Amino acid sequence: MLTLISFLWVGHTNGIDFFPTKPALLIHVTVFTFWIGALWPLYRLLDYPEFITEVAVISHKFGRLALIMVPIMLIAGGIMATSLLSHPTQLFTSVYGITLMVKILVVSFLMILASLNKFRFVPALLRNDTGSAKKFQQSILAEAVSFLAILMLTAIITGAVSLPH
């Protein structure tokens, strides 16, 4: 929790008015952390056929919660972006904006993976289609790689690229 709160005082939102940017950052990072933290245990449990039913039930519950939390996370990201950019054209005319657009593209790919999980792989597992476990596991791995790309892009945005003026 302290790590999450520390994001309020460092990084690309430092020096910006508290409201609404800081609460948006806290929400954004909290949901992100919750999501990324679920990937490794789910991935590993799918290696064991005796746990597939439990993984399906947990993933189904996670998916229901994600229907609420992910849009909130995306809205929070949008709030931060609008707080940091003085004009929408900076998304296409600054290094910061272009890097942010690449991050948005990766997030869009992540949303496709999440949709596949929610509407295809998890329902198949709930129907005891054990053959879909490997596909779900591959999708989780692709999510993890996407999250690594998002973390790298975030590191670039917060540490190596200046905000546009």
Buried (B, 14 or more C-beta within 10 A) or exposed (E): EEEBEEBBEEBBBEEBEEEBBBEBBBBBBBBBEBBBEBBEEBBEBBEEEEBBEEBBEBBBEBBEEBEEBBEBBBEBBEBBBEBBBEEEEBBEEBBBBBBBEBBBEBBEBBEEBBEBBBEBBBBBBBEEBBEBBEBBBBBBEBBBBBBEBBEEBBEBBBEEBEBBE
